[in-house]
Amino acid sequence: MAARRKNRPQQARRSRARSEPQASEVIEIGEAFVGTGAEAAHLNTVLGPRNGPVGTAWASALATPSTGHAPFVAVVRPGLPAKPLTLFVNKATIAGERHAALTWGAAQAGVASGVMDAVAAGVIGAADVDALALIAAVWVDPAARDEAAVYRNNREATARALAAGRRAEPVLADVLAARTRPGNPFFEPRG
C-alpha cells in the first residue's frame, strides 16, 4: 500500500510537467464542403486516440451496421487501408446500384486519398497514425452521376476537414459573426 502512495506524487508531477497534450491524446473534429450540385462532398471527421472514446465509437459503429448504412474501413486499394485506420460512414441511405457504386467506389477512394494527403502534408503526424482512429461521415447525394467529381470533391473535403480539425476551426468569432445570416446548399434565408 505504501508503494502505491509513493508513486502517486511522481505520477502527478509527470502529468503536470506536460504542457501540451500529444497529438494522439486529442480529439479533432473537422468539417468541409467541397463542390456543387449532386457531386458536392460534405464531410465530417472525428480523429482521436484509438484507445480512447474515438476508438470505441469506431469499433461500435463498425460492429453495428443498419439497413442502408454499413460502415467500412476506407482503403487506398483492397488490402491497403488508409492510415490512420478510417471508418467510412455514409450519411445518405444507399439508394440503388449507382449510388452504392459511387459511395463505395469514388467517394471511398477520395476519402482514403484525402486521409493520406493529410498525412503526407504533416496535418496528421506519420508517427501517430497507428495510435489514432478516424471516423469520416460522408454525404454522397443519391442524384450524383460524375464519379470523377465525386472522387475529387471527397478527396479535397477530407483533407480540408482534417486540417480544420487540427487547427480547431472555425474560430468562434467567425461563427458568431455568421449567426444572423445562416445558409447552406439546402437553405438560404429570405430578407
C-alpha positions in Angstrom: 0.0 0.0 0.0 2.8 2.4 0.9 4.4 1.8 -2.5 1.2 2.8 -4.3 1.1 6.1 -2.3 4.7 6.8 -3.1 4.0 6.6 -6.9 1.1 8.9 -6.9 3.1 12.1 -6.3 5.5 11.1 -9.0 2.7 10.4 -11.4 1.1 13.8 -10.6 4.4 15.6 -11.2 4.8 13.9 -14.6 1.3 14.8 -15.7 1.8 18.4 -14.6 5.1 18.6 -16.4 3.4 18.1 -19.8 2.3 21.5 -21.0 0.7 20.4 -24.3 -1.2 17.2 -25.0 0.3 14.9 -27.5 -1.4 14.6 -30.9 -2.5 11.1 -30.1 -4.4 12.3 -27.0 -6.6 15.0 -28.6 -9.9 14.6 -30.4 -10.0 16.7 -33.5 -13.4 17.3 -35.2 -13.5 18.8 -38.7 -16.0 19.7 -41.4 -15.7 20.6 -45.0 -18.0 21.1 -48.0 -16.4 21.0 -51.5 -18.1 21.2 -54.9 -21.5 22.0 -56.2 -24.7 20.2 -57.2 -25.2 16.5 -56.7 -21.4 15.7 -56.8 -20.6 18.0 -53.9 -18.9 16.4 -50.9 -19.9 17.2 -47.3 -17.6 15.5 -44.8 -17.3 15.4 -41.0 -14.2 13.9 -39.4 -13.5 12.8 -35.9 -9.9 11.9 -35.2 -8.6 10.7 -31.9 -6.8 8.1 -29.9 -7.5 4.5 -30.9 -7.5 3.5 -27.2 -10.0 6.3 -26.2 -13.6 7.3 -27.0 -13.0 7.7 -30.7 -11.6 4.2 -31.0 -14.6 2.9 -29.0 -17.0 4.7 -31.3 -15.1 3.5 -34.3 -15.4 -0.2 -33.3 -19.1 0.2 -32.2 -20.1 1.7 -35.5 -18.3 -0.9 -37.5 -20.0 -3.7 -35.5 -23.5 -2.2 -35.8 -24.5 -1.6 -39.4 -28.1 -0.8 -40.2 -30.2 -1.0 -43.3 -28.7 1.3 -45.9 -25.7 2.2 -43.7 -22.8 -0.2 -43.5 -19.7 1.5 -42.1 -16.5 0.1 -43.5 -12.7 0.6 -43.4 -11.6 3.0 -46.2 -8.9 1.6 -48.4 -6.5 3.1 -50.8 -6.6 -0.3 -52.6 -8.0 -3.6 -51.4 -5.8 -4.9 -48.6 -4.2 -1.4 -48.2 -6.3 0.6 -45.7 -5.7 4.3 -45.2 -3.8 5.2 -42.1 -4.9 6.1 -39.6 -7.5 3.4 -40.0 -10.5 5.3 -41.3 -14.1 4.2 -40.8 -16.3 5.4 -43.7 -19.8 6.1 -42.5 -22.3 7.0 -45.2 -24.8 9.8 -44.2 -27.2 9.0 -47.1 -29.0 5.7 -47.2 -27.8 3.8 -50.2 -30.4 4.4 -52.9 -29.7 2.0 -55.8 -26.8 0.4 -57.6 -25.3 3.7 -59.0 -25.4 5.4 -55.6 -23.8 2.3 -54.0 -21.0 2.3 -56.6 -20.3 6.0 -56.1 -20.3 5.6 -52.3 -18.2 2.5 -52.1 -16.1 3.4 -55.2 -15.3 7.1 -55.9 -16.2 8.5 -52.5 -14.3 5.9 -50.6 -11.2 6.3 -52.8 -11.5 10.1 -52.4 -11.7 9.8 -48.6 -8.7 7.3 -48.4 -6.6 9.5 -50.7 -7.6 12.7 -48.7 -6.5 11.0 -45.5 -3.2 10.1 -47.0 -2.8 13.6 -48.4 -3.2 14.9 -44.8 -0.5 12.5 -43.6 1.8 13.5 -46.5 1.3 17.2 -45.7 2.0 16.7 -42.0 -1.5 17.5 -40.8 -1.6 14.1 -39.2 1.8 13.0 -37.9 3.2 9.9 -39.6 4.5 8.7 -36.3 0.9 8.9 -34.8 -1.1 7.0 -37.4 -1.1 3.7 -35.6 -2.2 5.2 -32.4 -5.2 7.0 -34.0 -8.7 6.2 -35.3 -10.5 8.3 -37.8 -14.3 8.4 -38.4 -15.4 10.1 -41.7 -19.1 10.7 -42.1 -19.6 11.2 -45.8 -22.5 12.6 -47.8 -22.9 11.2 -51.3 -26.0 12.6 -53.0 -28.2 9.8 -54.5 -28.5 12.0 -57.6 -24.7 12.1 -58.2 -23.5 10.7 -61.5 -20.0 12.0 -62.2 -17.6 9.6 -60.4 -14.5 11.8 -61.2 -16.1 14.8 -59.5 -17.3 12.7 -56.5 -13.7 11.3 -56.1 -12.1 14.8 -56.5 -14.5 16.5 -54.1 -14.3 13.9 -51.4 -10.5 13.8 -51.6 -10.3 17.6 -51.1 -13.1 17.7 -48.5 -11.4 15.0 -46.4 -8.1 16.8 -46.4 -9.8 20.1 -45.6 -11.8 18.6 -42.8 -8.8 17.1 -41.2 -6.8 20.4 -41.5 -9.8 22.3 -39.9 -9.9 19.7 -37.1 -6.2 20.1 -36.5 -6.5 23.9 -36.3 -9.7 23.8 -34.3 -11.5 25.8 -37.0 -13.7 27.7 -37.4 -12.8 30.2 -34.8 -15.7 31.2 -32.6 -15.6 34.8 -33.7 -16.4 33.7 -37.3 -19.3 31.6 -36.2 -20.7 34.3 -34.1 -20.4 36.8 -36.9 -22.4 34.5 -39.3 -25.1 33.6 -36.8 -27.6 36.1 -38.2 -27.2 35.1 -41.8 -27.0 31.3 -41.8 -27.1 29.4 -45.1 -26.2 26.1 -46.7 -26.8 24.4 -50.1 -30.3 23.4 -48.9 -31.4 26.7 -47.3 -30.9 30.4 -47.8 -33.0 32.7 -45.6 -35.0 35.4 -47.4 -35.0 39.0 -46.4 
